[in-house]
Amino acid sequence: MKRLAPLFAAAATLALAAAVGAGADSSGISITPATSTFPTKSFVLSLPSKAAINASKVKVTENGAPVTGVQVVPESAGSTAKFGVAVLVDASDSMQGAPIAAAMNATRAFVARRSSGQELSFVTFNSSANVVVPLSTSNSAIAAAVDHSPKLAYGTHMYDSVSAVISQLAAAHLDSASIVLLSDGADTGSKTSLKKTLAAARAAHVRIYTVGLHSARFDPSSLRALAAGANGAYAEAEKPSELSGLFDALGVKLAGQYLVRYQSFASPSVPVVVKVSVANQPGVATSRYESPALASIPVPATYHRSHFARIVLSPYTAIGVVLAFALLIGFGVASALTPTHNHLRKRMAEFVSMATPREERPALGETRQGMLGGAETSLESQAWWVRFKADLAIAEIKMPAIEILALTVIGTAVAMVLITLILGSALFGILGLVVPFVVRTYLKGKLAHRRKQFADQLPDCLQIIASALRGGHSLVSSLSVVVESASEPMKSEMARVVQEESLGTPLEDAFALVALRMNNSDLDQLGLVARLQRDTGVSAAEVIDRVTDTVRERFELRRLVATLTSQARMSRWIVTLLPVGLLVAISLLNPHYLHPLFSKLSGRILLVIAALLVMGGSLVIKKIVEIKV
């Protein structure tokens, strides 16, 4: 049987040589594709026996046409091409004893046949791959790696190990890469499938040669599939002693490889048949490929408008501009058509707070044509509209109420459109509804500021009235003194009282009207003083002095309350603006961190809910800290 071992090895070597390349003649040369980028084409040329050749001895044709400029690079030290091979040995429990010893002897025989320019890696595998030595050309490192038998363990994760080695070879950017795999069984337990393993091998141009060793659990299915799908060859050893001959033959074959390079002139998208022949070598090696299609003309990068350009060119902006122009034109036409009649009652109303009977008011539908006039006509019957116009008059806001309403509506619509375009979702457009609240806050602030000025001036006004009464003036003439010396808004409001009295309105009613306009209950006491003086003739100066003291004490109490609640008011704004500040800060530091909140529907809904909760909490705190004195 020992005499038959070389015969088995020779037969296996012939089988390996026959299966290496598609279209290769039996026992002849073979070629397999190597890593290259068209139009450069590279093939690994394997000879049936070790021989020295050069480019003059190699003939290459594509679709029958001779190829010029062929380069033939040998696998030797200092070569311009990189050749590499990885040896994988099964280290599972089934290899115990003679099989693993024979496998290591065969590996040493393979290493002995390695050429000086060939990089070699030695890997053992069971339940995982163990890289004993990575790709290296160091003889001492490779000899030390194969000197001892590996530690055996349970498992034969063949596909996982081969995939890992393929990744190692691909990362080394070799011109020619091969794997020699020895095992006595099929793959068991790999997470990587055979299909994915073969796809990775073909993508990296890695050839896989497999050797099966007969044992009690021998199953060559995985080994045959790997060799057939990766341009390799499969051989079997019935006894461990036959392994050395097989590995020695493989070592000779892989050590005698050449890299054939040339520039292809094949037309785009054409099937190409490559044939290679070598002088004094048997057979003609054949390979096939399809030339790539012409590269398409690069498409320019998509132009993305800026947010400002998107807003300006948006159809919503165009609609808003058209509506704004329509409103302005309507307002101009309505103003031009408004009659300039000056009735007696209207002229007196400029100086006296007197209501014009509804039946005597000019109908806006008759005097003001256009959309604004019609809208104001429909609102005249609403109580809130009357109050709104009165508040604007008190706050001395000159813009007509209907214009403020129209501009607020337009501003809300524009804000909703802009927010939708900027944030990319109509759901965020709801935030545009904050515009009416901003306008209302501004108007209320103007009104409150004027009323506060009046309240601050009231104690000094009362003091002037008391002093004038002691000087012999009547209450009405004392008010005239205030009108001459006071500043706005006290001056105009007291002038209104004097004008009302001159028209026959009782002083207490005139004071009540101003108190209502200025939302000042302290002024009601002055009206009560006027009534007492008229009915009983009491000394009004002493009473007004007491009213003045009461007003000043109330001012002090208000200032104390404002001081005590200042921390709560500041906390309200901090709590309200803190989420907004954090949102801006996080967006600047890490723009992608909050991306899910803006890109997903659930995130947008949460943002809207959070905004509503923040505004609601702010209003609740405002109600808590506002204490009326």
KOLBADREN-895978 format. One record per residue (C-alpha): x, y, z. Coordinates in steps of 0.05 Angstrom, whole numbers, plus 5000, padded with zeros to 4 digits. Layout:
BEGIN
XYZ;...
% end
This chain:
BEGIN
500050005000;505850475013;507950394941;500950584918;501051244957;505151624905;500451364851;494451634889;497952304898;499752344825;492552184805;489852714852;494753224824;492453084754;485253174777;486953834809;490454074746;484653874702;479554244744;483254904755;481055294694;474955254651;476855024582;483854784601;486254154569;487553554613;494453594646;495554254610;496254984630;490455354664;488556074677;483956394728;481757124732;485757564779;484158244809;484358794756;480559394730;478459424657;481659554608;487359214646;486158464649;490057994694;490057234697;493856744740;497456244696;498855554725;503555074691;503054314698;510454284715;515454784741;518555174683;521555854670;517756264619;517456984595;512757424555;515657194488;513256484503;506156674521;500856804468;494257124486;488157224441;481457554453;475857294409;481257024363;485057684356;492257694382;493658144443;499958564444;503758844504;502958214546;506758224613;508557574648;510457664721;513457054759;512056884831;518857044860;522257514908;522258224884;516558094836;511958674817;505958214830;503557974898;501857234905;498856944968;496056294994;492556115059;492755405087;486655205129;487154565170;481254245205;482654235281;476153905303;475753305351;474952815292;482152975271;484952675335;491252245329;494252055262;489952525219;492253165251;499552925252;499052745178;495753415163;501453795196;506653385158;502953535093;502854275111;510354275123;511253945055;507054485023;511055035058;517554715033;515054804961;513255534972;516956024927;520756604959;515857134934;509556784957;506057035020;503156485063;498156465120;496755865165;489855805197;486655255239;479155215251;473954845292;468355255324;472255885303;478156075259;484956145292;490156525251;496756195272;500756645226;497957195180;500357305109;507957335112;514057195071;518357055132;521056345129;522456315203;515456565223;512056075176;516455485199;514955645272;507455675257;507154965226;512154645274;506954435326;500154105320;494254555338;489654445398;483354065377;476354265397;469054125380;465954415316;467254485242;465255195223;468255125154;464355675117;465456195173;472956045173;473556075097;469756735095;474357025148;480556815108;477557105044;476757775079;484057725102;486457585031;482158135001;484858645051;491958465029;490458694957;493858084926;494257994851;493357244860;490156924921;488856184936;486255774994;488255055009;483154725055;483954055090;478253725128;475153045142;467853265143;462453755122;460954435152;457054435217;454255055253;456855615208;452956265209;455356425138;452056035082;455555685025;452456164975;455256775011;462056455019;462656294945;460156994926;465557304970;470856844938;468857034867;468557774884;475657744912;478157274857;480356754908;481156034886;479555474935;483054794932;480054274979;482853615004;478353105038;481052605088;477151955098;474851825169;468951525207;465152185197;467652335127;462852775086;465953115024;459753515004;462054185032;469054095005;466653914935;461854514934;467355004955;472254764903;467154744847;464455434861;471155794869;475355584808;479155074849;479654314852;477953754900;481953144918;481252574969;486152205012;483751525036;489251485087;492952035126;499551805094;497052045026;496352765049;503752935042;503852744969;497553154953;500053774990;506953704958;503753694889;499454294906;505554664932;509154544866;503154774826;501955414866;509355574869;509855554793;504656084779;505356704735;501257324730;499357504658;497358234646;495358624585;490959204561;484458964529;481659324468;474858974471;468759384453;463859564508;458759034530;461858474488;462857744510;470257594506;473656914501;480856934525;485656384503;492756304529;498055844503;505255754526;510955504482;513254804500;507254704547;501354264531;494254514521;490855184512;487655534573;480955874562;477056394604;471156834590;468757524612;464258084587;467258774576;463759314617;459059814586;461260524572;461160954634;455161404631;456162154630;456462384702;450062714723;451263384757;449763404830;442563564845;441564294858;438364424925;435465114936;436765455002;431165525052;430466265034;429966104960;424865564973;420766055013;421166604961;419566134903;414165744940;407165764911;404565914981;408866544982;406066744914;398966644940;400567045002;403467624961;397367624916;392667644976;396768205008;396468624945;389068494939;387968735010;392169355000;388569524935;381869404969;383869845028;386170394981;379770384941;375570375005;379470965034;378471354969;371071224969;369871385042;365772025048;368772615086;362272875117;363073185185;356673155224;355873545288;355472925331;361772635299;365673275311;363473295384;365272555393;372572735382;372473115448;366772775487;365672045504;358671975475;355871385438;353171505369;346271205360;346670595315;341370865269;345471495257;351971135241;353871115168;353470405142;360370165125;357569765068;355170425037;361170855053;366970375046;367169914987;371769314985;373468695026;375769055089;369469485092;364968885084;368768505138;368269075187;360869155174;359768425193;363668515257;360269135283;354868735318;359968335358;361168565430;368568345428;369668765366;366969395401;371469265461;377369135416;376469805380;375670165447;382169855473;385870085411;383270795421;385370795494;392270525477;392871075423;394270575367;392770945303;392070345256;384770165243;382369545278;380269205214;387269285185;390368985248;385768395242;387168305168;394768355176;394467865234;390767355192;395667445134;401667405181;398966765212;398066445143;404966655120;408166415185;404765735178;407265675106;414365875124;414765395183;412064835140;417264965086;423065045135;421464445179;418664015122;412063825154;405064125153;404363895225;409364425248;405164955212;400664955273;406165345308;404265925263;398066025305;402566355356;402266995314;395367215339;397767105411;403967535397;399668095368;394768055425;400368075476;403368695442;396669065441;395168875513;402069115532;400869795500;394169855535;396969635602;402770115596;398170705585;393670505643;399670425687;402071115669;395271385689;395271005755;402371265771;400171985758;393671935798;396472075869;399972715844;393572905807;389372815870;394473235909;393873795858;386173765862;386373805938;391074395937;386774755886;380574635929;384074945990;385875535946;378375675934;377475335867;371374905853;372274175836;371374305762;376274875761;381174435801;380673925746;382274485696;388674625736;390473885728;389273925653;393974515648;399674215690;399273455682;402373035627;399372485585;395272075594;392572435655;391973085616;387272805562;383072395610;381772975657;380273415597;375072895577;371872955647;371673715641;368573675572;363373175595;361473625654;360874235608;355773845567;351573705629;354073025648;354672945724;361872925749;361072245782;358671955715;364472285678;369472005730;366171315724;367171325649;374571495655;375370975710;372470455663;377070675606;383170665650;380970045690;382370445754;377770335814;381370885854;378371405808;371371185829;372871475898;373972155866;367072095833;364071935902;367472565931;364372985875;357472705891;358272825967;360473535955;354573665910;349473335957;352173516026;357274076016;362773716055;369973946051;372473575990;379873756002;380273346066;376772746035;381272765974;387372786020;384972136052;383671835983;390672035963;393671686024;389571066009;391971055937;399271145957;398670576008;395670135955;401470305909;406270095963;402569435971;402769315896;410269435894;411168955952;407168415917;411068535853;417568455891;415367815926;412967505860;418967715819;422567055830;416366665808;415667105746;422967005728;422066255740;416266265691;420566535635;426366085651;422065465651;418665695587;424965865548;429365295575;426564765527;427365235468;434465405488;436264665497;433264505429;437465045395;443864855433;443264105418;441664255345;448064675339;452464175376;449763545342;444963695284;443262955274;441562805347;434463095343;433362865271;428162335290;423862875322;423463255257;423562685206;418462205237;411062335246;411162105318;416962575333;413263165302;406963015342;411162985406;414363655389;407563985379;404963685444;411163925481;410364625453;403064645475;404864385544;410364905552;405665475532;400165195577;404965145636;407265865624;400066115626;398665735690;404766035725;402566725700;395666635731;398866415797;403567005804;398667545781;395667805846;390768375840;391068895895;
% end
